[in-house]
Amino acid sequence: MPRLISAADARRQFSTILKQAASGRTVIITQRGQPMARLEPYAPPSATGDACSAWNRLFQTLDEGVHLNTRRGDRNSLYDRR
């Protein structure tokens, strides 16, 4: 069950509620008795299947190079001084 705390108390006890959120507890901050914000543990976004597929296609293209109707270009040739 989330902890309810007023905005005024949240300002005074910010480090305490921050530690509670970091340890896994959700804190709801209210103003005049109405919920205004939720403080909860941070969870980094996970990569979706589509995002992983897009990254894999990008890296494959970089490894294979791109044909530009001239010579073959790849990431290593960017630094060649020919």
C-alpha positions in Angstrom: 0.0 0.0 0.0 1.5 3.4 -1.0 2.2 6.0 1.7 0.3 9.2 1.4 2.1 12.4 2.4 1.2 16.1 2.0 3.4 18.3 -0.2 4.5 20.3 2.8 5.6 17.2 4.7 7.2 15.9 1.5 9.4 19.0 1.3 10.4 18.7 4.9 11.1 14.9 4.7 12.3 14.6 1.2 15.4 12.6 2.0 13.3 10.2 4.0 10.7 9.6 1.4 13.4 9.3 -1.3 15.0 6.5 0.7 11.6 4.8 1.1 11.0 5.0 -2.7 14.5 3.7 -3.4 13.8 0.7 -1.1 10.7 -0.2 -3.1 7.9 1.7 -1.5 5.6 4.0 -3.5 4.8 7.4 -2.0 1.8 9.5 -3.1 2.3 13.2 -2.6 -1.0 15.1 -2.0 -2.0 18.7 -2.1 -5.1 19.7 -0.2 -6.0 16.0 0.1 -5.8 15.4 -3.6 -3.1 13.1 -5.1 -0.7 15.2 -7.2 2.4 13.0 -7.8 3.7 9.5 -7.2 7.3 8.8 -6.2 8.4 5.2 -6.8 11.5 3.2 -7.4 13.3 3.9 -10.7 13.3 1.0 -13.2 15.3 1.5 -16.3 13.3 1.0 -19.5 13.7 -2.4 -21.0 14.4 -2.8 -24.7 11.5 -4.2 -26.6 11.8 -6.8 -29.3 11.3 -4.2 -32.0 14.1 -2.0 -30.6 16.4 -4.9 -30.3 15.7 -5.9 -33.9 16.4 -2.3 -35.1 19.7 -2.2 -33.3 20.7 -5.5 -34.7 19.9 -4.4 -38.3 21.9 -1.2 -37.7 24.9 -3.1 -36.5 24.7 -5.6 -39.3 24.6 -2.7 -41.9 27.6 -1.1 -40.2 29.5 -4.4 -40.3 28.6 -5.1 -44.0 29.1 -1.6 -45.2 27.0 0.5 -47.6 27.5 0.5 -51.3 27.4 4.0 -52.7 28.2 3.2 -56.4 31.8 3.9 -55.8 34.0 1.8 -53.6 32.7 -0.2 -50.7 32.3 1.9 -47.6 32.3 0.5 -44.1 33.0 2.0 -40.7 36.7 1.3 -40.9 37.1 3.0 -44.3 35.9 6.3 -42.7 39.3 6.7 -41.2 41.4 5.6 -44.2 43.4 8.5 -45.6 43.4 7.6 -49.3 
